[in-house]
Amino acid sequence: MIRRALHSGQPALQVAALPWRQQRGRTEVLLVTSRRTRRLIIPKGWPMAGCAPDRAAEIEAMEEAGVYGTTGPVPLGSYRYDKLLETPPGSAGPPVAVPVQVTVFPLRVGLLLPQWKEAAERERLWIGAGEARSVIGDPGLAALVARL
C-alpha cells in the first residue's frame, strides 16, 4: 500500500473505527493515543484481504482500543493525512510523507475490555463528541466527529 502510494502519487488507503456510546444523554467518543507521538486518534489500519472494510475497522478497534461493537457498511466519511515514514537505517534524508485516505466507520461500542492487545502501547480516553473536536489535531477527523 505505502510503496504503491509513494510511486503512483495516489494516497494509500486505510480504514478506521470511530467508537461511540451514549452516556447520561450525551454522545461520547473513544480516542486512543498513537504509539509514537501520543496524539489522540481513532483506531485505524490497513485494509485486510478477504475482509469487508467495516469489519476490518472493527478488528482495528478491538486491537488498538479494546472495544467490541457494531459498524455498518456505510462509512461516516473520510479524511486525509500524511503518514511520516522513517528512512531505512543507513540511508540519508528526512522522513518521507505519504498521503493516506482514511475511510471512517462509526462503531457503537457494546463491550469495553479492561485489557487488550495494544494496552501496553496506548491509552484510551472517553470524551464528549463536542470536546473531542477540540483535542483532535487533524481537522478532517475533527469534522467527521462533528458529523457523529
ChimeraX commands (.cxc) that place a marker at each C-alpha (Angstrom):
marker #1 position 0.00,0.00,0.00 radius 0.5
marker #1 position 2.62,2.52,1.06 radius 0.5
marker #1 position 5.02,1.60,-1.72 radius 0.5
marker #1 position 2.25,1.95,-4.32 radius 0.5
marker #1 position 1.27,5.36,-2.89 radius 0.5
marker #1 position 4.88,6.54,-2.98 radius 0.5
marker #1 position 5.23,5.70,-6.67 radius 0.5
marker #1 position 1.74,6.42,-8.01 radius 0.5
marker #1 position 1.00,9.75,-6.39 radius 0.5
marker #1 position -2.30,8.29,-5.19 radius 0.5
marker #1 position -3.00,8.15,-1.44 radius 0.5
marker #1 position -2.63,4.88,0.44 radius 0.5
marker #1 position -5.94,3.61,1.83 radius 0.5
marker #1 position -6.77,2.89,5.46 radius 0.5
marker #1 position -9.94,2.04,7.38 radius 0.5
marker #1 position -10.87,3.35,10.82 radius 0.5
marker #1 position -13.48,2.96,13.50 radius 0.5
marker #1 position -14.95,5.89,15.41 radius 0.5
marker #1 position -16.07,4.20,18.67 radius 0.5
marker #1 position -19.01,5.94,20.35 radius 0.5
marker #1 position -21.60,5.48,23.09 radius 0.5
marker #1 position -24.48,7.32,24.72 radius 0.5
marker #1 position -23.67,8.23,28.33 radius 0.5
marker #1 position -26.02,10.28,30.51 radius 0.5
marker #1 position -27.80,11.70,27.49 radius 0.5
marker #1 position -24.70,12.75,25.57 radius 0.5
marker #1 position -22.63,11.18,22.82 radius 0.5
marker #1 position -19.08,10.24,23.79 radius 0.5
marker #1 position -16.30,9.02,21.52 radius 0.5
marker #1 position -13.33,6.87,22.42 radius 0.5
marker #1 position -9.94,8.18,21.36 radius 0.5
marker #1 position -6.63,6.35,21.70 radius 0.5
marker #1 position -3.10,7.66,21.75 radius 0.5
marker #1 position -0.86,7.00,18.79 radius 0.5
marker #1 position 2.11,4.81,19.61 radius 0.5
marker #1 position 4.88,7.16,18.53 radius 0.5
marker #1 position 3.66,10.74,19.01 radius 0.5
marker #1 position 0.96,10.07,21.67 radius 0.5
marker #1 position -1.56,12.21,19.75 radius 0.5
marker #1 position -5.26,11.44,20.26 radius 0.5
marker #1 position -6.56,9.50,17.27 radius 0.5
marker #1 position -9.10,6.83,16.41 radius 0.5
marker #1 position -8.27,3.16,15.78 radius 0.5
marker #1 position -7.20,2.69,12.17 radius 0.5
marker #1 position -5.18,0.41,9.96 radius 0.5
marker #1 position -4.68,-1.12,6.55 radius 0.5
marker #1 position -7.46,-2.98,4.71 radius 0.5
marker #1 position -7.37,-6.75,5.26 radius 0.5
marker #1 position -7.51,-9.26,2.41 radius 0.5
marker #1 position -10.84,-11.09,2.32 radius 0.5
marker #1 position -12.37,-8.76,4.91 radius 0.5
marker #1 position -15.02,-6.10,4.29 radius 0.5
marker #1 position -13.77,-2.57,5.14 radius 0.5
marker #1 position -16.24,-2.12,8.01 radius 0.5
marker #1 position -15.20,-5.47,9.52 radius 0.5
marker #1 position -11.51,-4.52,9.21 radius 0.5
marker #1 position -12.33,-1.30,11.11 radius 0.5
marker #1 position -13.98,-3.38,13.87 radius 0.5
marker #1 position -10.84,-5.53,14.15 radius 0.5
marker #1 position -8.64,-2.43,14.43 radius 0.5
marker #1 position -10.90,-1.13,17.23 radius 0.5
marker #1 position -10.52,-4.44,19.11 radius 0.5
marker #1 position -6.73,-4.44,18.74 radius 0.5
marker #1 position -5.99,-0.75,19.35 radius 0.5
marker #1 position -8.74,0.26,21.80 radius 0.5
marker #1 position -10.07,-2.95,23.33 radius 0.5
marker #1 position -13.65,-2.35,22.21 radius 0.5
marker #1 position -16.18,-4.62,20.60 radius 0.5
marker #1 position -19.10,-3.14,18.77 radius 0.5
marker #1 position -21.01,-2.94,15.55 radius 0.5
marker #1 position -20.35,-0.89,12.46 radius 0.5
marker #1 position -22.40,-0.79,9.31 radius 0.5
marker #1 position -21.25,-0.96,5.71 radius 0.5
marker #1 position -21.86,2.78,5.21 radius 0.5
marker #1 position -18.92,4.94,6.28 radius 0.5
marker #1 position -19.33,8.19,8.19 radius 0.5
marker #1 position -16.93,9.78,5.71 radius 0.5
marker #1 position -13.22,10.01,5.08 radius 0.5
marker #1 position -10.27,12.27,5.75 radius 0.5
marker #1 position -6.66,12.57,4.59 radius 0.5
marker #1 position -3.43,12.83,6.49 radius 0.5
marker #1 position 0.27,12.49,5.75 radius 0.5
marker #1 position 1.94,9.46,7.33 radius 0.5
marker #1 position 5.61,10.10,8.09 radius 0.5
marker #1 position 7.82,7.14,7.24 radius 0.5
marker #1 position 11.24,6.91,8.78 radius 0.5
marker #1 position 14.05,6.46,6.30 radius 0.5
marker #1 position 15.63,2.99,6.29 radius 0.5
marker #1 position 18.69,2.58,8.56 radius 0.5
marker #1 position 21.86,3.67,6.84 radius 0.5
marker #1 position 20.12,5.88,4.29 radius 0.5
marker #1 position 20.33,9.64,4.34 radius 0.5
marker #1 position 17.49,12.07,4.21 radius 0.5
marker #1 position 14.49,13.19,6.17 radius 0.5
marker #1 position 11.37,11.09,6.81 radius 0.5
marker #1 position 9.07,10.72,3.80 radius 0.5
marker #1 position 5.43,11.90,3.95 radius 0.5
marker #1 position 2.94,9.55,2.30 radius 0.5
marker #1 position -0.64,10.74,1.73 radius 0.5
marker #1 position -3.25,8.44,3.27 radius 0.5
marker #1 position -7.03,8.43,2.69 radius 0.5
marker #1 position -8.89,7.04,5.74 radius 0.5
marker #1 position -12.46,5.74,5.47 radius 0.5
marker #1 position -14.16,6.02,8.86 radius 0.5
marker #1 position -16.95,3.76,10.10 radius 0.5
marker #1 position -18.94,4.68,13.21 radius 0.5
marker #1 position -18.75,1.86,15.76 radius 0.5
marker #1 position -21.35,1.68,18.52 radius 0.5
marker #1 position -19.46,0.21,21.48 radius 0.5
marker #1 position -21.05,-2.80,23.13 radius 0.5
marker #1 position -18.14,-4.04,25.26 radius 0.5
marker #1 position -15.05,-2.32,26.68 radius 0.5
marker #1 position -12.27,-4.73,27.69 radius 0.5
marker #1 position -10.06,-3.98,30.71 radius 0.5
marker #1 position -7.07,-5.49,28.85 radius 0.5
marker #1 position -6.50,-5.64,25.10 radius 0.5
marker #1 position -3.80,-6.38,22.52 radius 0.5
marker #1 position -2.18,-2.91,22.46 radius 0.5
marker #1 position -2.96,-1.85,26.06 radius 0.5
marker #1 position 0.73,-1.51,26.91 radius 0.5
marker #1 position 1.27,0.80,23.91 radius 0.5
marker #1 position -1.81,3.04,24.01 radius 0.5
marker #1 position -4.01,4.95,26.38 radius 0.5
marker #1 position -7.70,5.49,25.72 radius 0.5
marker #1 position -10.00,8.34,26.61 radius 0.5
marker #1 position -13.78,8.66,26.57 radius 0.5
marker #1 position -14.65,12.25,25.77 radius 0.5
marker #1 position -17.76,14.16,24.76 radius 0.5
marker #1 position -18.08,14.48,20.99 radius 0.5
marker #1 position -18.05,18.29,21.18 radius 0.5
marker #1 position -14.93,18.34,23.32 radius 0.5
marker #1 position -13.26,15.69,21.15 radius 0.5
marker #1 position -13.34,18.03,18.15 radius 0.5
marker #1 position -11.15,20.49,20.04 radius 0.5
marker #1 position -8.49,17.95,21.14 radius 0.5
marker #1 position -8.14,16.09,17.85 radius 0.5
marker #1 position -5.26,17.61,15.93 radius 0.5
marker #1 position -6.46,16.60,12.46 radius 0.5
marker #1 position -9.15,18.97,11.07 radius 0.5
marker #1 position -10.55,16.32,8.72 radius 0.5
marker #1 position -11.06,13.84,11.53 radius 0.5
marker #1 position -12.48,16.56,13.79 radius 0.5
marker #1 position -15.08,17.36,11.09 radius 0.5
marker #1 position -16.15,13.70,10.99 radius 0.5
marker #1 position -16.56,13.64,14.77 radius 0.5
marker #1 position -18.81,16.69,14.40 radius 0.5
marker #1 position -21.00,14.69,11.97 radius 0.5
marker #1 position -21.50,11.95,14.55 radius 0.5
marker link #1:1,2 radius 0.2
marker link #1:2,3 radius 0.2
marker link #1:3,4 radius 0.2
marker link #1:4,5 radius 0.2
marker link #1:5,6 radius 0.2
marker link #1:6,7 radius 0.2
marker link #1:7,8 radius 0.2
marker link #1:8,9 radius 0.2
marker link #1:9,10 radius 0.2
marker link #1:10,11 radius 0.2
marker link #1:11,12 radius 0.2
marker link #1:12,13 radius 0.2
marker link #1:13,14 radius 0.2
marker link #1:14,15 radius 0.2
marker link #1:15,16 radius 0.2
marker link #1:16,17 radius 0.2
marker link #1:17,18 radius 0.2
marker link #1:18,19 radius 0.2
marker link #1:19,20 radius 0.2
marker link #1:20,21 radius 0.2
marker link #1:21,22 radius 0.2
marker link #1:22,23 radius 0.2
marker link #1:23,24 radius 0.2
marker link #1:24,25 radius 0.2
marker link #1:25,26 radius 0.2
marker link #1:26,27 radius 0.2
marker link #1:27,28 radius 0.2
marker link #1:28,29 radius 0.2
marker link #1:29,30 radius 0.2
marker link #1:30,31 radius 0.2
marker link #1:31,32 radius 0.2
marker link #1:32,33 radius 0.2
marker link #1:33,34 radius 0.2
marker link #1:34,35 radius 0.2
marker link #1:35,36 radius 0.2
marker link #1:36,37 radius 0.2
marker link #1:37,38 radius 0.2
marker link #1:38,39 radius 0.2
marker link #1:39,40 radius 0.2
marker link #1:40,41 radius 0.2
marker link #1:41,42 radius 0.2
marker link #1:42,43 radius 0.2
marker link #1:43,44 radius 0.2
marker link #1:44,45 radius 0.2
marker link #1:45,46 radius 0.2
marker link #1:46,47 radius 0.2
marker link #1:47,48 radius 0.2
marker link #1:48,49 radius 0.2
marker link #1:49,50 radius 0.2
marker link #1:50,51 radius 0.2
marker link #1:51,52 radius 0.2
marker link #1:52,53 radius 0.2
marker link #1:53,54 radius 0.2
marker link #1:54,55 radius 0.2
marker link #1:55,56 radius 0.2
marker link #1:56,57 radius 0.2
marker link #1:57,58 radius 0.2
marker link #1:58,59 radius 0.2
marker link #1:59,60 radius 0.2
marker link #1:60,61 radius 0.2
marker link #1:61,62 radius 0.2
marker link #1:62,63 radius 0.2
marker link #1:63,64 radius 0.2
marker link #1:64,65 radius 0.2
marker link #1:65,66 radius 0.2
marker link #1:66,67 radius 0.2
marker link #1:67,68 radius 0.2
marker link #1:68,69 radius 0.2
marker link #1:69,70 radius 0.2
marker link #1:70,71 radius 0.2
marker link #1:71,72 radius 0.2
marker link #1:72,73 radius 0.2
marker link #1:73,74 radius 0.2
marker link #1:74,75 radius 0.2
marker link #1:75,76 radius 0.2
marker link #1:76,77 radius 0.2
marker link #1:77,78 radius 0.2
marker link #1:78,79 radius 0.2
marker link #1:79,80 radius 0.2
marker link #1:80,81 radius 0.2
marker link #1:81,82 radius 0.2
marker link #1:82,83 radius 0.2
marker link #1:83,84 radius 0.2
marker link #1:84,85 radius 0.2
marker link #1:85,86 radius 0.2
marker link #1:86,87 radius 0.2
marker link #1:87,88 radius 0.2
marker link #1:88,89 radius 0.2
marker link #1:89,90 radius 0.2
marker link #1:90,91 radius 0.2
marker link #1:91,92 radius 0.2
marker link #1:92,93 radius 0.2
marker link #1:93,94 radius 0.2
marker link #1:94,95 radius 0.2
marker link #1:95,96 radius 0.2
marker link #1:96,97 radius 0.2
marker link #1:97,98 radius 0.2
marker link #1:98,99 radius 0.2
marker link #1:99,100 radius 0.2
marker link #1:100,101 radius 0.2
marker link #1:101,102 radius 0.2
marker link #1:102,103 radius 0.2
marker link #1:103,104 radius 0.2
marker link #1:104,105 radius 0.2
marker link #1:105,106 radius 0.2
marker link #1:106,107 radius 0.2
marker link #1:107,108 radius 0.2
marker link #1:108,109 radius 0.2
marker link #1:109,110 radius 0.2
marker link #1:110,111 radius 0.2
marker link #1:111,112 radius 0.2
marker link #1:112,113 radius 0.2
marker link #1:113,114 radius 0.2
marker link #1:114,115 radius 0.2
marker link #1:115,116 radius 0.2
marker link #1:116,117 radius 0.2
marker link #1:117,118 radius 0.2
marker link #1:118,119 radius 0.2
marker link #1:119,120 radius 0.2
marker link #1:120,121 radius 0.2
marker link #1:121,122 radius 0.2
marker link #1:122,123 radius 0.2
marker link #1:123,124 radius 0.2
marker link #1:124,125 radius 0.2
marker link #1:125,126 radius 0.2
marker link #1:126,127 radius 0.2
marker link #1:127,128 radius 0.2
marker link #1:128,129 radius 0.2
marker link #1:129,130 radius 0.2
marker link #1:130,131 radius 0.2
marker link #1:131,132 radius 0.2
marker link #1:132,133 radius 0.2
marker link #1:133,134 radius 0.2
marker link #1:134,135 radius 0.2
marker link #1:135,136 radius 0.2
marker link #1:136,137 radius 0.2
marker link #1:137,138 radius 0.2
marker link #1:138,139 radius 0.2
marker link #1:139,140 radius 0.2
marker link #1:140,141 radius 0.2
marker link #1:141,142 radius 0.2
marker link #1:142,143 radius 0.2
marker link #1:143,144 radius 0.2
marker link #1:144,145 radius 0.2
marker link #1:145,146 radius 0.2
marker link #1:146,147 radius 0.2
marker link #1:147,148 radius 0.2
view
